[in-house]
Amino acid sequence: MNSYHHAVSAARKWGGSPEDYIEIEEFIDSSKEIIGDVRHRSMYHHTAGVWLCQRVFGRTITVPKSSGHGTVEIPVRLIAERHVIEDLGWLPSPADYISGMPIKPWMSGAQRKELPLSHLLQGGSA
């Protein structure tokens, strides 16, 4: 399901138009810019990604009521949770993604290199 179809689904559920939801839906899927396969979901398709959406977009968004009279506040976390559940069928945590990840030596700093601060500050031209 792409971001637009998630936005259409949200508009059907809570009212308004897909344009009211598209920024949230695109944010959740923005990891496709970095990883071109389903592994991109490990970046935002989990409980922490849902909370990140709330930090970025606020606690609620305001959309017009279906009746055309007035507005309604929709919790951003509900929108983000729905996106993840539509894609995965459940709401994992980041731990679910990394539980099978092998621990590599570089993760503990084993390949850390000592660089002079002047080298780092001058972009390597020192």
C-alpha atoms as a printed R data frame, in Angstrom:
    type eleno elety resid chain resno       x       y      z
1   ATOM     1    CA   MET     A     1   0.000   0.000  0.000
2   ATOM     2    CA   ASN     A     2   1.457   3.378 -0.865
3   ATOM     3    CA   SER     A     3   1.167   6.597  1.136
4   ATOM     4    CA   TYR     A     4  -1.700   7.976 -0.924
5   ATOM     5    CA   HIS     A     5  -3.796   4.847 -0.406
6   ATOM     6    CA   HIS     A     6  -3.143   5.058  3.340
7   ATOM     7    CA   ALA     A     7  -4.375   8.665  3.202
8   ATOM     8    CA   VAL     A     8  -7.514   7.599  1.329
9   ATOM     9    CA   SER     A     9  -8.134   4.922  3.963
10  ATOM    10    CA   ALA     A    10  -7.711   7.455  6.782
11  ATOM    11    CA   ALA     A    11 -10.102   9.909  5.118
12  ATOM    12    CA   ARG     A    12 -12.704   7.144  4.814
13  ATOM    13    CA   LYS     A    13 -12.342   6.346  8.520
14  ATOM    14    CA   TRP     A    14 -12.125   9.815 10.058
15  ATOM    15    CA   GLY     A    15 -13.448  12.205  7.410
16  ATOM    16    CA   GLY     A    16 -11.808  14.988  5.488
17  ATOM    17    CA   SER     A    17  -9.811  14.334  2.344
18  ATOM    18    CA   PRO     A    18  -6.631  12.341  1.658
19  ATOM    19    CA   GLU     A    19  -4.737  15.640  1.550
20  ATOM    20    CA   ASP     A    20  -5.480  16.074  5.276
21  ATOM    21    CA   TYR     A    21  -3.465  12.924  6.047
22  ATOM    22    CA   ILE     A    22  -0.889  12.635  3.269
23  ATOM    23    CA   GLU     A    23   1.997  14.352  5.098
24  ATOM    24    CA   ILE     A    24   1.813  11.883  7.989
25  ATOM    25    CA   GLU     A    25   1.495   8.902  5.650
26  ATOM    26    CA   GLU     A    26   4.439  10.067  3.515
27  ATOM    27    CA   PHE     A    27   6.566  10.658  6.598
28  ATOM    28    CA   ILE     A    28   6.062   7.069  7.753
29  ATOM    29    CA   ASP     A    29   7.039   5.790  4.306
30  ATOM    30    CA   SER     A    30   9.882   8.300  3.792
31  ATOM    31    CA   SER     A    31  12.397   5.625  4.728
32  ATOM    32    CA   LYS     A    32  11.847   4.263  1.197
33  ATOM    33    CA   GLU     A    33  14.241   7.045  0.142
34  ATOM    34    CA   ILE     A    34  17.024   5.202  1.974
35  ATOM    35    CA   ILE     A    35  16.067   1.529  1.665
36  ATOM    36    CA   GLY     A    36  14.220   0.424 -1.472
37  ATOM    37    CA   ASP     A    37  12.680  -2.776 -0.124
38  ATOM    38    CA   VAL     A    38  10.450  -3.790  2.802
39  ATOM    39    CA   ARG     A    39  13.339  -3.354  5.254
40  ATOM    40    CA   HIS     A    40  12.607   0.383  5.056
41  ATOM    41    CA   ARG     A    41   9.752  -0.327  7.486
42  ATOM    42    CA   SER     A    42  12.276  -0.956 10.274
43  ATOM    43    CA   MET     A    43  12.833   2.817 10.454
44  ATOM    44    CA   TYR     A    44   9.306   4.106 11.296
45  ATOM    45    CA   HIS     A    45   6.807   1.219 11.133
46  ATOM    46    CA   HIS     A    46   6.815   0.533 14.896
47  ATOM    47    CA   THR     A    47   5.760   1.995 18.240
48  ATOM    48    CA   ALA     A    48   8.626   4.511 18.357
49  ATOM    49    CA   GLY     A    49   7.814   5.660 14.805
50  ATOM    50    CA   VAL     A    50   4.223   6.280 15.867
51  ATOM    51    CA   TRP     A    51   5.396   8.493 18.742
52  ATOM    52    CA   LEU     A    52   7.847  10.255 16.417
53  ATOM    53    CA   CYS     A    53   4.925  11.172 14.143
54  ATOM    54    CA   GLN     A    54   3.236  12.814 17.112
55  ATOM    55    CA   ARG     A    55   6.392  14.818 17.861
56  ATOM    56    CA   VAL     A    56   6.651  15.969 14.249
57  ATOM    57    CA   PHE     A    57   2.965  16.652 13.483
58  ATOM    58    CA   GLY     A    58   1.526  17.395 16.937
59  ATOM    59    CA   ARG     A    59  -0.956  15.451 19.040
60  ATOM    60    CA   THR     A    60  -3.865  15.945 16.653
61  ATOM    61    CA   ILE     A    61  -4.731  17.207 13.211
62  ATOM    62    CA   THR     A    62  -7.928  19.082 12.410
63  ATOM    63    CA   VAL     A    63 -10.077  17.778  9.566
64  ATOM    64    CA   PRO     A    64 -13.509  18.861  8.325
65  ATOM    65    CA   LYS     A    65 -16.444  16.780  9.561
66  ATOM    66    CA   SER     A    66 -18.081  14.540  6.978
67  ATOM    67    CA   SER     A    67 -21.270  16.584  7.346
68  ATOM    68    CA   GLY     A    68 -19.398  19.636  6.095
69  ATOM    69    CA   HIS     A    69 -20.205  21.516  9.292
70  ATOM    70    CA   GLY     A    70 -17.332  22.044 11.693
71  ATOM    71    CA   THR     A    71 -14.137  20.128 12.262
72  ATOM    72    CA   VAL     A    72 -12.892  17.167 14.255
73  ATOM    73    CA   GLU     A    73  -9.531  16.542 15.940
74  ATOM    74    CA   ILE     A    74  -7.886  13.250 14.962
75  ATOM    75    CA   PRO     A    75  -5.004  11.931 17.121
76  ATOM    76    CA   VAL     A    76  -1.846  11.672 15.011
77  ATOM    77    CA   ARG     A    77  -0.837   8.484 16.820
78  ATOM    78    CA   LEU     A    78  -4.054   6.787 15.690
79  ATOM    79    CA   ILE     A    79  -3.324   7.737 12.082
80  ATOM    80    CA   ALA     A    80   0.237   6.419 12.315
81  ATOM    81    CA   GLU     A    81  -0.825   3.222 14.112
82  ATOM    82    CA   ARG     A    82  -3.429   2.546 11.431
83  ATOM    83    CA   HIS     A    83  -0.780   2.950  8.699
84  ATOM    84    CA   VAL     A    84   1.513   0.399 10.348
85  ATOM    85    CA   ILE     A    85  -1.320  -2.055 11.012
86  ATOM    86    CA   GLU     A    86  -2.542  -1.747  7.418
87  ATOM    87    CA   ASP     A    87   0.969  -2.633  6.204
88  ATOM    88    CA   LEU     A    88   1.982  -5.272  8.751
89  ATOM    89    CA   GLY     A    89  -1.197  -6.500 10.423
90  ATOM    90    CA   TRP     A    90   0.095  -5.536 13.873
91  ATOM    91    CA   LEU     A    91   2.110  -2.846 15.676
92  ATOM    92    CA   PRO     A    92   5.665  -4.040 16.404
93  ATOM    93    CA   SER     A    93   8.240  -2.330 18.597
94  ATOM    94    CA   PRO     A    94  11.784  -1.491 17.455
95  ATOM    95    CA   ALA     A    95  12.913  -4.508 19.500
96  ATOM    96    CA   ASP     A    96  10.901  -6.777 17.198
97  ATOM    97    CA   TYR     A    97  12.961  -5.557 14.246
98  ATOM    98    CA   ILE     A    98  16.358  -5.951 15.884
99  ATOM    99    CA   SER     A    99  15.725  -9.173 17.833
100 ATOM   100    CA   GLY     A   100  17.329 -11.265 15.086
101 ATOM   101    CA   MET     A   101  20.011  -8.770 14.146
102 ATOM   102    CA   PRO     A   102  23.516 -10.149 14.525
103 ATOM   103    CA   ILE     A   103  25.855  -8.174 16.758
104 ATOM   104    CA   LYS     A   104  28.834  -7.016 14.692
105 ATOM   105    CA   PRO     A   105  32.193  -5.993 16.200
106 ATOM   106    CA   TRP     A   106  31.896  -2.429 14.868
107 ATOM   107    CA   MET     A   107  28.705  -1.914 16.937
108 ATOM   108    CA   SER     A   108  30.753  -1.893 20.152
109 ATOM   109    CA   GLY     A   109  33.273   0.590 18.783
110 ATOM   110    CA   ALA     A   110  35.896  -2.060 17.944
111 ATOM   111    CA   GLN     A   111  36.755  -0.270 14.719
112 ATOM   112    CA   ARG     A   112  36.815   3.201 16.240
113 ATOM   113    CA   LYS     A   113  39.576   5.363 14.892
114 ATOM   114    CA   GLU     A   114  41.302   8.185 16.694
115 ATOM   115    CA   LEU     A   115  41.173  11.352 14.625
116 ATOM   116    CA   PRO     A   116  42.529  14.746 15.607
117 ATOM   117    CA   LEU     A   117  39.741  17.215 16.368
118 ATOM   118    CA   SER     A   118  41.194  19.632 13.801
119 ATOM   119    CA   HIS     A   119  40.732  16.939 11.148
120 ATOM   120    CA   LEU     A   120  37.050  16.551 12.033
121 ATOM   121    CA   LEU     A   121  36.361  20.290 12.235
122 ATOM   122    CA   GLN     A   122  38.046  21.141  8.945
123 ATOM   123    CA   GLY     A   123  36.410  18.331  6.977
124 ATOM   124    CA   GLY     A   124  39.599  16.310  6.661
125 ATOM   125    CA   SER     A   125  41.807  18.986  5.122
126 ATOM   126    CA   ALA     A   126  44.135  19.317  8.131
